[in-house]
Amino acid sequence: MAEYIPDYVGTVTKYVFVESPSMTPGELALRAYEASEGVLIKETCFGLQVTGEPESVDRLIEVIRAFDPSHIFVKDRGFPPGDPRRCRANLGGARPGYLGHEREFRILRYITRGLEELDRRGEEAEVPEPTPPAREKKPKLDIKRLQKLIETEES
């Protein structure tokens, strides 16, 4: 295999998943374009794919997650866009990573429910319940002592 030379040196790519009753990926993309500051944004069926310098991407993610924090999720992309080691344009066939996204997308509603429950509980949820103190372990009964007790009971 030929040596891989990345097209976007010094950048990161993250996926933004939208599982929201009040916002579509298209609406999120419009808001993201307004705050992008040079970050490459691609709208997808599940949300967005954002590529850029790490600081710019992190700033953008912070802005767009604020729109609906319990329904917008972020995931790092393992390979950069167009990477010939993974790109289906070079390998052919189905998009291997998208099958994982499909599975992950199905469980987002459960994560959302948990996040919303934490918000409903307020400050109580952030303070973990104290763990009960560990019980002292009693020394084990020696076999000879047990035998004497049995003999005492029998007599």
Residue pairs with C-beta under 8 A, 6 or more apart in sequence:
1 85
2 84
4 83
4 84
4 85
6 80
6 83
7 80
7 81
7 82
8 51
8 80
8 81
10 53
11 51
11 52
11 53
11 54
11 57
11 80
12 51
12 52
12 53
12 54
12 57
12 76
12 77
13 49
13 50
13 51
13 57
13 76
13 77
13 80
13 81
14 49
14 50
14 57
14 61
14 74
14 75
14 76
14 77
15 44
15 46
15 47
15 48
15 49
15 74
15 75
15 76
15 77
15 101
16 28
16 32
16 47
16 48
16 49
16 50
16 61
16 64
16 72
16 73
16 74
17 46
17 47
17 72
17 73
17 74
17 75
17 101
17 104
17 105
17 108
18 24
18 25
18 28
18 46
18 47
18 48
18 68
18 71
18 72
19 71
19 73
19 105
19 108
19 109
19 112
20 68
20 71
20 72
21 71
22 68
22 71
23 67
23 68
23 71
23 72
25 43
25 44
25 45
25 46
25 47
25 48
26 43
28 47
28 48
28 64
28 67
28 72
29 41
29 43
29 48
31 63
31 64
31 67
32 39
32 41
32 48
32 50
32 60
32 63
32 64
33 41
35 59
35 60
35 63
35 64
36 60
37 56
37 59
37 60
38 52
38 53
38 56
39 50
39 51
39 52
39 53
39 56
39 57
39 60
40 50
40 51
40 52
41 48
41 49
41 50
42 48
42 49
42 50
42 51
46 101
46 105
47 72
48 64
49 77
49 81
50 57
50 60
50 61
51 57
51 80
51 81
52 60
61 74
64 72
65 72
65 74
69 115
70 112
70 115
70 116
70 119
71 108
71 112
73 108
73 111
75 104
78 86
78 97
79 85
79 86
79 87
81 87
82 89
84 90
86 96
86 97
88 94
88 95
88 96
117 125
118 125
118 126
119 125
